[in-house]
Amino acid sequence: MSPARYRHIVVEGPIGAGKTSLARRLAEHLGADTLLENADDNPFLPRFYQEPRRYALATQLHFLFDRTRQLRELAQGDLFRTGTVSDFLIDKDMLFARLNLDDDEFELYQKVYADLAPQAPVPDLAIYLQAPPETLQERVRRRGIEYERNMDANYLQRLANSYSTFFHRYDAAPLLIVNTAHLDFAHNASDFDLLVERIGKMRGPREFFSRAV
């Protein structure tokens, strides 16, 4: 069965997992639209990597407001007419907030989140990309974004652990967990073809995909 049966696919994973690259490639393959987080449009993000404690709340709130707006436009539009592939779940915003904010800031963030009440359609399929922290760090280094150059390895470890915990409990949609340690969907056509084939064979609510060395 073709992956095209999924009208709404979400690709998620920690920094360096390759979610945006895969989301774009899947959308192109399926003739679908994309709904992508606008990290480059967040003016606080570069400052967050320099001074995490000072800019964590502003960074999180900017992402929350922006994603809520995108989801509101999605709900009002006809984006699902040709299918949609997204590179974020709004649910994961709370994951980053808990990781980066102190207790008082997190309480404030929860109040803002509850007031905004961002609503997102449940995806037909969620794809969670995982990789060892050292692999994530190497990929972040290779992509050469200036403000990410000094990203703390410990932060990536904690982020990867938070994602693992989140998706261990996730049951809102069928979930394909992909170990990307030895897969490169952005540059290796055969890897991408294997994934597309695997998506087409999805039967259960939670399945795994990896590739041995």
N, C-alpha and C positions, 0 to 999 in steps of 0.2 A: 504494500500500500504506500502511496506517495506521501511525503511530508506535507504536501500541499493541503492535506485534509485539516491541518492545524491552521486556523485563521489568525490566531494570535499566539505568537511564540515570544517568550522572554528569555534572554541569555543573561546570566548573572555570574558573579565571581569576584574575588578580591582584585586589587590593583595588580596589573601585570598578567592576569589570567587570559586576556585576549578577548574579552566579551564584546567590545565594540567592533573589532575587526570581524569577528564571526557573525555578529548581528548584521553587519553590512553585507557580508558575502552571502548569508542565507537569504536575505531580502532580495538581493540581485538574482540568486538562483531561483527563487520562488515567484519573482515578479511582484513582490510585496513592498509596502511602504515601510519606512523605518521611523521609530520613535526613540531618539537617543538623548541621553543626559548631556547637558552642555557644560562640561567641566571647564572648558577654556573661557566660558563667559562668566565664571565666578571670580570676581576681583579679589576675594579674600583667600582663595586657595593657595596662591604662591606664598602669601604671608603666613598662612597656617603651617606650611612646611618649615618656615623659618622660626616661627614662634607659636607652637601648637596651643599652648595654654591660653595665650592672649586672643587668638583668632578662631578658636574652635567653634564657639557659639555662632559668631557671624557667618562662618563658612557653612555650618549646618543649616541655619535659617535660610540663607540664600538658596541652597539646594532644595530645601523643602518648599519654598515659595515657587521656585521655578518648576519643579516637578508637578506641584499641584496645578499650576497654570497649564502645563502640557496635558495633564490628564483631563482637565476640564475641557480643553479644546478637543481632545479625543472623544469625550463623551458627547459633545455637541456636534461633531463632524461626522463624516462618512468614511473614516479612515480604514474601517474593516471591510470596505467593499472589495478591495484587492488583497486583503490580508495585511498584517502588521507584524514586524519583528522589532522588539525593543531590547535595549541593553540595561534596563533597570526595573526592579520591583520597588514600588513605593514602600513596601513593608521593611525593606532593608535600611531605610533611613534611621529607624530606631536603633538598629545595630550600630551604626556609626556614632549616633548620638551617645549611646551608653558607653562606647569605647573612648570617646574623646572629651566628654563633658564632665565637670565635677557635679556633685550631687545637686547643688542649688540650680546650676545651669540646666541640668537634665530635667529637673522638675519644671522649670520655666518652658523648656522645649516641649515637654509633654502637654502642657497647657495650650501652647500655640498649635501643636499638632491636633489636639482634640477640637480646638476652635475652628481650624481650617477643615477638619474632617475630610482629608483627601480620599477620594473614591476611585478605585481602579478596577476595570473589568478583570475577572479571574482569567489568566491565560489558559489556552488549550494545552500548552506544553511549556514547562520551565526547564531550561538547560543550565545546570550548575557546573561551571568550570573550576576545577581545583588543580593545584600544583604545590609542590614543596616550597616553603618560603625562600630557599636559596634560588630556586628557579624563577620565582616571581621577582626577586631582587635583580637577577641577571637580565630579565626581560625589561624591567623598568630602566635599568642602566642603558640597555641597547636602544631603546626608543628615544633617548636623548632629550627629554623635556627638562629644561634647565632647572625649574623649581623642584623637580623630583630627584635631582642628582644626589642629594644628601639624605634621602629617606632612610630612616632608622630601621635596621634589620629586625629589631625587637618589635617595632610597630607592625611590620608586615607579618611577623609570627602571630602576634595577638589578633590581627585582622583575619588571617587565615583561620585561626581557631574559632573566632566569632562566626565566620561564615559556615564553618563545619557544624557548629552547634545549631545555627539557624536552620540549615537545610536538613539536619538530622530530624528536626521536628516538623518540617514543612510538609503539609499534606493538602494544600488548597488546590493543587493541580497535578496532573501527571508530571513526574520529575525524572529527567535523565541526568545522572551524575557522571561527568566526564573527567577522567584523570588526564590532564594535558601535558604531563611531564615529558612525554615522548611523541607529542602530536603538535603540528604547526598548521592550523587551518588557514592562516593568512597567506602562507607562502608555499604550501605543499598541496597540490591538487589531489593527490591520492588520499591524503589524510582527510581532506574535506569530503571527498566522495565516500569514504568509509563512514563518516559521520552521517551524511545524508542517508545512506543505506540503513544505518542503525536506527535513525529516527523513523524511517519508514516501517521498520519492523517492531516498533514499540507496541507492547501489548499490556503490560502491567502498569500499576500506578507509580512504581519506582524501579528504575533499572540503571545499570552501570555500563560504562564503556571505557576501555583503556586499550593501550597498545604496548606490547612488550618491546624491549630494546631489540 
